[in-house]
Structures are given as structure tokens and as C-alpha cells.
Amino acid sequence: MKKNIFYTIFCALITLGACKRDDFWNQTTEVNRGTISGILTNTDDNSAFKGVKILFERQTKGDGSRTFVDTVATDAQGSFKYEVPYPNKVKVSIRDTGRYHLDETYVELTEKKDYPIHLKSFPRFGESSIEVLLQDENNQPVEGARIALLVRESANESYSVVDTIHTSVTGKVLFDKIAFPVQYKVRIAERGAAYDLDSLEARLLSKDKDQQVLSTRKKFGQGDLTLKANYFYSQKIADFESVTYKYRSILEDDFGQEQTVRLTSSGELLLPKLNYPGTLILTSNADTKLPFHGLRLELEEKDFLGTFKVEFKDVKPRYSVPNFNNLKVSTLNLGTINAKGAQAVTMDNDGNLYIADGTLNQLIKRDVYGHSIVVAGSGAAGSIDGAALSATFNGLWSVALDSSGNIYTVDAANVSGAHKVRKISKNTNGEYVVSTLAGSGSAGGDNANGTAATFNRPTGLVFDKFRNCLYVSEWLGNRVRKIDLATSSVSTLVGSGVAGLTEGIGIVAQVNYAHALSLSSDGAYLYITHFNGAGLSRVRLSDNYQEVMTKSLNQPRGVFVTSDHQVVVSNSGAHKLVLLSQLASNSNSVLTTIAGTTAGTSDGDALSAKFNFPFGMYYDQWTGNWYIATSSNGAGAGSVRVMRSADLD
């Protein structure tokens, strides 16, 4: 009786322990585990058995009953590994007993550690081999492709990978020491993007070697890649530049090791024997003279047929501070386009120069490669919205760009239907479309939203990225207006509407035929040229206070403030460009002529060159170029001039 009681208690404790192990095994939270690490070798020669299924079972009852846990296959070295929660007792055995003699062992897991085991066996019926030939569409051998062998003992089981081997120069692979009988599959173990994939299944039943043929078609090639690099903004050769690159072909999972090289004197780099398609990444390094934004290039066969051109975009401007020494002037080549009445210029982040032509009533774009096109304007005078090249403008005197790449200009003509601020933007098809941002078409000074507001000959424009607004100068309105781009609401920044040039806040201050505008790089000040007032003022945007910097100019038109707060004005009445070398309020600024003599069009040294009514200007800190619009004061013989220091590289 006592024996029965003790036996019952013992079985209950075993069952309770097994249930506890069930809890550990099945819970989803992280538990402590031990690792069973094993190897399966041949009893005869101690060689490894590859792709053999190993069975894991755990004891769940006191009578030794077991529950299936999992199967894993041995790898190419005959090894296997499995993590098990503890405490547990696990039986590890050979599953593929149709081909191999059974071996088994028990592992008692009590703590977090490695539990090494060694199973031994030998084929029950012997071993054989499988030879696979890989051919292309022309029945020629394919070298270097991976072929995988997978096996299983019955159709009810999943396949286990035995090995993966690259084809030889003859297009063949040989899988040897394969125990039979077994069902197997051979397949091309490459990306479908690189090869047409093929596979087949068969049974290995005897010691006689099986021979199989797989077919494929390569989707890649190999060639020498010749790169030639230019700097994007200057379009100069990136001679002797230091670059770092890495490459990954369609055949590879990962990029190769980074390499740092120096380009030749012609900006070239030869990369031989690359498989393609592939991805090439070019980056700057510590020795790069002019750091550039990294390039990710997706290369195809066509890119290997000749010289592949790349362009390095500078990370930061090279010439953020202009050099006013040894200035030279030239005339910009616009190809077949004649800027008869160039009034203003600006530039986008891709180096495209935009030219407002008030005589042709067209907006011209010139890219960094020297190609010029008309972006908007049919050439007829008017104020019709719609498709950009069918739209009309009337007195296209200025141009500005916002942070999204939208373009703004004006209808500055003193006729009914003009007096507007226009917007040029791209539709969903990428086509430019013209619309009216603000202005009813009637002359006036009413503040309101959008087309309900009125302007009196809007002339100058500048975008304020800090406040997301446009500032608009009025030639006859004697005001500077502000357009909130989020709401299209129009308000008055400075100017009473009465001509004059006085200091003060907002509408207390007076402006005198306000023409051009320029915003300081920090967004603190707005600079205004006053055509009839012979002056330059600036508005402190924190409180809209206007202070007068000089009244000693001669019909000033354009103005530009550099990143270091130097101010250049086109003194159009004197046909010169002047620098406010000492900026001071109360009209005490000191003026220095930096270019121009008398009216004319001759190029050369800046102080000997001639301008014919210089108007709007723009400084490109990526190239060190100044662009100056000249309109010949409506004579129809305008141009865009370029000024640059010869001391720059």
C-alpha cells in the first residue's frame, strides 16, 4: 500500500515538472535557454554528413513519453544547433533513418550554457553522386553560377539544403557522397534578376551517378566602366579629385569594399571588369578638394559602351563671399534667344538662371550647360493665364522663386489689366502653368486677399523664406507690399503712397518710385532702391522701420545683398555698378564704383567695361559669377552680362 502511494506521488511530481517545462516552452515572454550544439559524422571515416534531418523531442511525462519539438538539417560541415528552454530533457536523434542508421542521445538542460553532442552513423545502402550541367540558350556551358542540392526522404517532408556549389569552367557541379535512396531537387541558386531560373526533381536510387542538365539565360554582362566627372555648377573638369567608391553588381548581395582613388587630369576613372547591371556609389572623403553630394548610380549595359559622365554637386558654396578684386565682364551667350529687354535675373538651386524680359514679355531660362529656352510668355502683351507658352504678360519686370520652385513675376505696365503679381508653377504633368496670385488688374493700393487687392505698377519682387511671403515694390504706388503665400493676403509693409524718401515705421516712412528689392541672408533686412529718390533704404523687418542708407545714386534699379551683407546697386542712370563699401544710416554710406564707365556694351576689365542701363542683378555663390540684366532702357538691345573676379580658380 505504501509503495503504491509513494509511486503515485513520484509520478505526480514528474508530471508537474513536465507541465512546468510546457509553460516555459510555450510562453511568449523571453525565457532562459540552453543550446544543444551537435555534429553528425560518418562512423567509418569521420567525414561530415550534410543535409541530414535531426529530430528533437522532449520528455513530457514521468513514463518517458515524448512530444515532437522540431527538426533541423545539418549544414555543410555536418553541424546543427538548437536552443531549448530549461529545465528540460530532450531526445536528439537522426530523422532520416531511411538512408542512415539510427543514432540518438538524451540531453538534460538545467542551465544557460552550451550542450555539445556528437552523433555518428553510416549510410544503410551506400552513397552515390549527382552531376549537374548548366547550359545557356545556345547550349554553351555557364561558368560561376550557383547550383543548390536539396534532399528529402519522402514527398510528405520538406526539402533540406545539402550544399550550394559554383559551376566550373565546363558549367558543371558535382555533389558527391549522397546517401540513397533519396528524392532530390537541383536548382539555380541565383537571383531571378540575374539569371532565368530552372530546377528539376528526381530520385537517387543506386550507386550509379545521376547526371542532370539545367538551362538558363544570363541577364547580366561584364565590361570596363570609364567615368568622367565635372563639377556641376561651374561645369569644370574635376581634375585630380579624390573620390571614394563602392560597387555592387546584380550578382552580389552586398557592396564590395570601399576604394579611394584619384581622378586623372581629365577627370576620368577606369573601373575594369565590372558585372552589370549594378549600383555604384561615389562619395567625398577627407582628401576631396571640393566635397560633393554623394551619387548613387544605377548602371546598365549602355553605360559601359562609352564614357559615362557624372557631375559633382558641391556640398556648400565655394564663393559665399564675393571677391571684388580684378573683376572682368563678359556677355552671356543665350544662343538663339535675344533678351531685348532684360530687367531682372535670379537663379534656382540647380543653377538655372531665370531672366525677366520686359520688352518681349517672356521669361527665359538658361541651364548650367548653356541651353536657353522660353519658359513662359507668348510674346504678346496682355495678362492672360493658362498654359505657360500661351499666357501673356504686360511689363514682365522682375522674377523671384520660392522654396518649392514656384516662379513669380509682375505685370508692371501702366495700362488697365496689368498691375498684377503672377505665378508660374508646374502642374501634375510637369508643365508650367501661369495664374494670377494677386491684383485685380486696376491701379490702386487696396489691401485684400489675392485678386481683390490692387497694385500700382508692381515692379520688384523678392521671396522671404523665413516668413513665407513675397515683398512687392510699387513703381507708381510708392509702397512696398507684402503677400502672405499661405493665404494670398496683401498688406502694406512700408510707404505712405506719397513719393518721398524718409525714415520711419511702416506707412509713416516714404518711398520714391521703389524699384528693386533684396533680402539679407539672415532675413533681418529688406533693401529697396528708389529710382526718383536716387537712394537706397533698408527696412528692419522686426518692426518695419525704414532707414535711408544713401541718396547719392543715379536712377538706381537693381540691388543685391551678399551673404556677408555687402550691398551692390546698379546705378543705371550712370551706367555703373556701385558697392556700398561702408554701409551707414542717415544717408552716410560710402559708395565705390566697381564696374562701368559710360553707356555701351563693351566687355573686359570691369572698370573699363560699358553697361547700357544695368537693371536687376544676382550673385551666384556657387560659381562666383555676377549676372546683370541690361535693358538699354527700352531700346530693344538688352543683354545679360557676367562679372567675375579673375583671381578665382
C-alpha positions, 0 to 999 in steps of 0.5 A: 500500500505504501509503495503504491502511494509513494509511486503515485506521488513520484509520478505526480511530481514528474508530471508537474515538472513536465507541465512546468517545462510546457509553460516555459516552452510555450510562453511568449515572454523571453525565457532562459535557454540552453543550446544543444550544439551537435555534429553528425559524422560518418562512423567509418571515416569521420567525414561530415554528413550534410543535409541530414534531418535531426529530430528533437523531442522532449520528455513530457511525462514521468513514463518517458513519453515524448512530444515532437519539438522540431527538426533541423538539417545539418549544414555543410560541415555536418553541424546543427544547433538548437536552443531549448528552454530549461529545465528540460530533457530532450531526445536528439536523434537522426530523422532520416533513418531511411538512408542512415542508421539510427543514432540518438542521445538524451540531453538534460538542460538545467542551465544557460550554457552550451550542450555539445553532442556528437552523433555518428552513423553510416549510410544503410545502402551506400552513397552515390553522386549527382552531376549537374550541367548548366547550359545557356540558350545556345547550349554553351556551358555557364561558368560561376553560377550557383547550383543548390542540392536539396534532399528529402526522404519522402514527398510528405517532408520538406526539402533540406539544403545539402550544399550550394556549389559554383559551376566550373569552367565546363558549367558543371557541379558535382555533389558527391557522397549522397546517401540513397535512396533519396528524392532530390531537387537541383536548382539555380541558386541565383537571383531571378534578376540575374539569371532565368531560373530552372530546377528539376526533381528526381530520385537517387536510387543506386550507386550509379551517378545521376547526371542532370542538365539545367538551362538558363539565360544570363541577364547580366554582362561584364565590361570596363566602366570609364567615368568622367566627372565635372563639377556641376555648377561651374561645369569644370573638369574635376581634375585630380579629385579624390573620390571614394567608391563602392560597387555592387553588381546584380550578382552580389548581395552586398557592396564590395569594399570601399576604394579611394582613388584619384581622378586623372587630369581629365577627370576620368576613372577606369573601373575594369571588369565590372558585372552589370547591371549594378549600383555604384556609389561615389562619395567625398572623403577627407582628401576631396578638394571640393566635397560633393553630394554623394551619387548613387548610380544605377548602371546598365549595359549602355553605360559601359559602351562609352564614357559615362559622365557624372557631375559633382554637386558641391556640398556648400558654396565655394564663393559665399563671399564675393571677391571684388578684386580684378573683376572682368565682364563678359556677355552671356551667350543665350544662343538663339534667344535675344533678351531685348529687354532684360530687367531682372535675373535670379537663379534656382538651386540647380543653377538655372538662371531665370531672366525677366524680359520686359520688352518681349514679355517672356521669361527665359531660362538658361541651364548650367550647360548653356541651353536657353529656352522660353519658359513662359510668355507668348510674346504678346502683351496682355495678362492672360493665364493658362498654359505657360507658352500661351499666357501673356504678360504686360511689363514682365519686370522682375522674377523671384522663386520660392522654396518649392520652385514656384516662379513669380513675376509682375505685370508692371505696365501702366495700362488697365489689366496689368498691375498684377503679381503672377505665378508660374508653377508646374502642374501634375504633368510637369508643365508650367502653368501661369495664374494670377496670385494677386491684383485685380488688374486696376491701379490702386493700393487696396489691401485684400486677399489675392485678386481683390487687392490692387497694385500700382505698377508692381515692379520688384519682387523678392521671396522671404523664406523665413516668413513665407511671403513675397515683398512687392515694390510699387513703381507708381504706388510708392509702397512696398507690399507684402503677400502672405503665400499661405493665404494670398493676403496683401498688406502694406509693409512700408510707404505712405503712397506719397513719393518721398524718401524718409525714415520711419515705421511702416506707412509713416516712412516714404518711398520714391518710385521703389524699384528693386528689392533684396533680402539679407541672408539672415532675413533681418533686412529688406533693401529697396532702391528708389529710382526718383529718390536716387537712394537706397533704404533698408527696412528692419523687418522686426518692426518695419522701420525704414532707414535711408542708407544713401541718396547719392545714386543715379536712377538706381534699379537693381540691388543685391545683398551678399551673404556677408551683407555687402550691398551692390546697386546698379546705378543705371542712370550712370551706367555703373555698378556701385558697392556700398563699401561702408554701409551707414544710416542717415544717408552716410554710406560710402559708395565705390564704383566697381564696374562701368564707365559710360553707356555701351556694351563693351566687355573686359576689365570691369572698370573699363567695361560699358553697361547700357542701363544695368537693371536687376542683378544676382550673385551666384555663390556657387560659381562666383559669377555676377549676372546683370540684366541690361535693358538699354532702357527700352531700346530693344538691345538688352543683354545679360552680362557676367562679372567675375573676379579673375583671381578665382580658380 
